[in-house]
């Protein structure tokens, strides 16, 4: 059996820090749609986008692209693959974008970040005994990941994606079942 090669994450992906706001009185400000850390959940990207104001325009590489993987800078606990189609969406200051290169599948990377506890191992580098784990771009890029052939990465990434979808469907089913049982109980007391 062939041993899977290991590679530093920064060798097969680019880590892009979130964008800081720049507000100056009297200056014309550019307005951007921003993804906020609270939107990143185990279920994916949820909630309302933020608005980020800047004097200096964002660089092209700061705009999110299909397949970018998003994680929180503070207490990262999940990875979200960006599947949006809105133009000129940027990550806010407390969100990191990990942009896979051609040899790395986005869903596989998100799978590794979540299921192999890579996020937690990176977070532990930020300091022992701290209440808030704040990761840096260099800590993320310095993480070592297994890099099997792309076809195998895609298979694992699809399994991860299906498992997340299954979890969401089960949560919805449990919620609906509970709602129906409460309604039935309510009818008994009428």
N, C-alpha and C positions, 0 to 999 in steps of 0.2 A: 504494500500500500504506500502510495506517495504521500510524503509529508507536505502539508500546505505551507507555502512560503509566508513569512511574516513581513510586514512592511510598516514603516512609520506612516501615520495618517497624513502628515503633511507631504508625503511623497506621492500620495494618490488622491489628494483632495486639497482644496484651498480653504483655509479658515478665515472668514471675514467678520470682523467685529461690527456690532451695531453702530448706528449713526447717532451722534450727539446733536441735540438742538442748539441753535445759535440765534438767540433773539437779541436784537439791538434796536433801541428806540430811534425812531426817525429813519430807519433803513427799510427799503422794500424787502419783504420777506417772501421766500418761496415756500409753498405748502406741499408737504408730501404725506401720502397715506403710509402709516407705520404699523408694523406688527408689534404688539406689546407682549411682555412675558406672560401675563395672565391669560393670554389667548392660547398658549401652548399647554395642551392637556393630554392625558392618556388616550382620549377619544379623537385627538387631532386638533385642528385649528378651530377655535370657538370664540364667539363674542364679537364685539365691535372693534374695528380698527381704530387706531389713534391717529392724531394729526401731529406732524412734526414740522416746526418752522425753522428755516435756515436762511442765512444771508448768502452763504456760498453754495452753489449748486452741488448736488451729490454726483459722485463719479459713476460712470456707467456700470462698473463692477459691483457697486453697492446695491443696485436694484435686484430684487429677487428674480430668480429664473426657475422655470419648471424643473422639479427634481432636486432643488436645494433642500438640505436637511437643516432644520432649525432646532436649537436647544437654548435653554435659559442660561444666562451668565451666573445668576445666583440660585443656589440649590437646584441644579438641573435634575429633573426626575423623569423626563420623557424626551423622545425625539419625534419630530413631525416632518414629514416630507411635504414640501410646498407643492400644491397641485393647482394653485390659483392661476387665473389668467388676467388679472388686473395689471395694468401697466404702471410702472413707476411706484411699486410698493417697496418699501425699505424696512429693514429690521431696526427697531428702536435700540437705544444704547445698551439695554440689558438682555439682548438676544444675539446669539452667534449664528452665523450662516456657515455651514460646511458644504462647499460646492465640490461634488465628486468629479474627478477627471474620468476619461473614457474607460479606464480599467476597473472602475468601481461603480457598482449599482447603488442608487439612492436608497431603495428599500432595504437592501442588504446592510448598508451602513447604519440606517436607523435601527434595524434589527440588532446589530452588534452593540450599538450604543445603549439600547434598552435591556436586551436579554442577557448579554454577557457581562452586564454590570460595568461596562467601560466608562459610562458616565460617572458612576460612583467611585471608581478607581481614580479617575481624573480629579474628581471633587476632593478626594482625600489628600491630593497633593497641595491643596490650598491651605492646609494647616490643620493640625490635630487640636481638638478642643474648641474650635470656633463654632458658633451657633449658625452662622451663615457661610456656606461653602461658595466662594466666588472663584470661578475658573477663569483662566486666561487663554488667549489664542495659542500661545506657545505650549501650554499644558495640553490642550486639545490636540494640536498638531504633533506633539511628542508621544501620543498614545500609539501603541503597536497593535496592529490588527492582522488577523489571518486573511490572506488574499487568494482564495481558490479561483478557478477559472470563472469567467463572467457568466457562463450558463448556469453554473452551480450557485453563484451569487444571486442570480435572478430567481431561481427556484426557492432559495431560502427567503429572499425578500418577499416573494409572493405568498409564501406560507405565513410569514409574519403579518403581512397585510390582511390576509384572510382571517387569521386568528384575532386580530384587532376588530375586524368587521363582525366576526362571530360574537365576541365579547359585547360589542355595542348592541347587537340584536338581542342577546340574552338579557342585557340590562333593560332594554325596552320592553321585552316580554314580561319580565318580573314586575316592572313598574305598572304595565297595563293590567296584569293579573291582580296586583294589589289594589289598583283603582276599582276594578270590577268587584272584588270582594268587599271593599268598603261601601260601594254603592248597594250591593245586596244586603249588607248589614244595615245600612241606612233605611232600606225599604222595610225591614223587619220591625223597626221602631216607629214607623208612621202610623 
